[in-house]
């Protein structure tokens, strides 16, 4: 029996296969790669019934189109706001859909956010590299042939899905977020003047066009080095904020190099990296310093929310009941309408 495949009709600007990345290889110089927005990845996977770390297609800004062959599949898109069509007819984005052979799934350019995640029920039947399907384009490893997708690619699917109830995000659904990008100062914050630290935490910075999966170069007030812009190269963590001789910060992300020789004024906390991955060129952001303990608490809160995510999703057409409304915390309590003492 021929296995089902997802065929790429139009690949968009940069579409790659991504999961949560390959862990444990940085000491050998191998970047983790993986989804820029793992929360968006988890939501898309939840809508089709996959575990949150299942590999999906990551689209960047521009739209794309796909078709399925040799079977049918349940699909969903989450992350940025990419309008969806089936055979050119607009369909709701905040839910899963059944894609049958002969039909075309289209995604328009992102109306908000920068990255969308196209998940398929059961995932893709692609051989992992160093324990992960994540694509690292610069080194040409992982994903589909180590590269972005192109027209005509046919990605094998793990299974042909069975018909069943589609899943949707409930009304009022909102992912965790914070108005500022939270950072822990250091490890080389002492390489900057007090004025530079004050500026970093008070000024607005804009994402430039030099922004990709490796890092976001920001523009804004210059940050003055106290001891020059060079250090002995050391490790780069996810979210490290390097400041080269230009004085403008660079936030390093999932495809970052493993070491660097510019001082790092701060590190973006793990809980805020997914939302940062949705920032578009031209968007402005501000930083806020927090303690390591606060960063760890935010990370625990995000993990707890991700564990709760499957229970927040509802079958399409389901009658909303009080149990589900309470589960998604849309109300804070109840009152008895017969209580005449209640205002």
C-alpha positions, -999 to 999 in steps of 0.1 A, spaced: 0 0 0 13 34 -9 20 57 20 4 91 23 25 122 15 21 159 19 30 176 -14 44 211 -15 27 232 -41 42 265 -31 68 266 -2 66 302 9 96 323 20 111 298 44 93 266 54 112 240 73 105 209 94 110 216 131 104 199 164 118 210 198 154 207 185 183 184 191 196 184 227 230 176 241 251 183 210 262 219 217 295 208 231 303 193 197 294 226 180 259 214 168 232 240 173 198 228 187 177 244 160 140 236 165 108 257 166 112 294 171 78 294 189 74 260 207 41 272 222 27 277 187 40 242 178 23 227 208 -10 244 200 -10 231 164 -1 196 176 -28 197 202 -54 205 176 -46 174 156 -41 151 187 -3 149 186 22 152 215 34 188 218 69 180 205 59 163 173 77 178 143 56 202 121 62 226 93 74 261 104 64 289 80 79 323 80 58 354 72 48 344 37 20 320 28 23 285 12 1 258 -3 0 220 1 -20 189 -10 -22 154 4 -19 123 -17 -25 86 -11 -46 92 19 -63 119 40 -50 138 69 -61 160 98 -42 193 97 -41 225 119 -21 257 118 -12 278 149 13 304 160 11 335 139 -22 345 122 -20 329 88 -53 329 70 -64 295 57 -82 284 26 -94 250 13 -96 250 -25 -96 288 -24 -124 291 1 -116 307 35 -119 284 65 -115 291 102 -80 290 115 -85 283 152 -93 246 146 -83 214 128 -95 205 93 -98 173 73 -76 175 41 -85 150 14 -68 141 -18 -76 165 -46 -81 194 -22 -55 223 -18 -47 238 16 -36 274 12 -20 297 38 -19 335 32 8 358 45 9 363 82 -15 390 94 1 390 128 32 372 142 60 359 121 58 321 122 30 296 117 31 258 124 14 233 102 8 201 121 -5 168 106 -21 141 127 5 114 134 34 136 123 59 131 94 77 98 86 112 114 84 144 99 98 157 119 128 193 133 127 210 132 161 177 125 177 157 153 161 138 161 129 147 198 133 162 215 103 194 235 107 198 251 73 233 266 77 248 231 84 223 213 61 212 187 87 179 174 98 144 180 85 137 173 49 171 169 32 186 195 55 170 224 37 139 246 33 111 230 14 106 237 -23 78 232 -48 73 195 -56 87 181 -24 66 151 -11 70 146 27 59 111 38 33 111 66 34 87 95 -2 76 91 -33 83 72 -58 97 97 -92 84 104 -122 107 102 -134 120 136 -143 151 155 -122 182 147 -107 202 176 -109 239 181 -96 266 204 -123 278 228 -136 314 226 -114 337 247 -84 314 243 -51 333 250 -16 319 253 6 331 282 24 364 276 41 394 292 42 430 279 80 432 280 108 408 272 121 396 305 158 391 309 183 380 335 213 404 335 247 389 326 269 370 324 289 400 312 268 429 324 299 442 342 314 449 307 289 478 303 287 512 319 259 520 344 244 543 318 243 515 293 225 491 317 199 518 325 194 525 287 190 488 280 162 484 305 144 517 297 147 523 259 126 508 231 144 487 205 131 477 171 136 444 153 156 451 121 154 433 87 185 414 99 164 390 118 163 353 113 163 320 131 200 326 142 192 359 159 175 393 159 196 423 154 179 453 171 182 490 165 179 517 192 201 536 216 237 525 216 250 507 246 285 517 258 311 491 267 331 497 298 360 475 287 357 473 249 335 450 228 356 418 229 359 390 253 374 355 253 349 334 234 325 315 256 292 297 254 261 312 238 228 303 255 193 305 240 183 342 243 218 355 249 219 393 242 253 401 226 264 437 221 291 440 194 312 471 187 282 489 171 266 492 205 233 477 193 221 444 208 217 411 190 194 385 206 206 350 197 180 323 190 176 287 180 200 285 151 227 305 170 264 297 169 276 278 200 303 303 211 309 340 207 334 367 215 312 397 223 300 405 258 265 394 267 246 421 286 216 398 295 198 366 286 161 364 276 143 340 300 131 308 285 94 316 291 96 346 269 115 331 240 84 317 222 67 351 220 100 367 209 101 342 180 69 358 167 83 393 165 84 408 130 109 433 115 99 468 126 82 457 158 94 475 189 101 458 223 114 467 257 134 447 282 127 441 319 152 426 343 141 398 366 158 374 390 168 339 382 142 327 407 115 347 388 127 333 355 125 297 368 90 304 382 78 317 348 92 286 331 73 264 355 41 283 349 46 279 311 52 242 314 21 238 336 0 257 310 14 234 282 5 203 302 -31 217 306 -34 226 269 -51 194 257 -79 199 282 -86 234 269 -93 223 234 -129 215 224 -144 192 197 -159 213 169 -197 216 174 -196 206 211 -221 222 234 -202 243 259 -208 231 295 -200 246 329 -172 220 334 -153 232 304 -159 269 310 -145 265 345 -115 245 331 -105 274 308 -110 299 336 -133 322 317 -152 331 349 -140 337 384 -170 324 403 -208 320 404 -236 338 422 -271 328 430 -296 350 412 -321 344 439 -298 360 465 -315 394 471 -286 406 492 -262 404 462 -259 437 443 
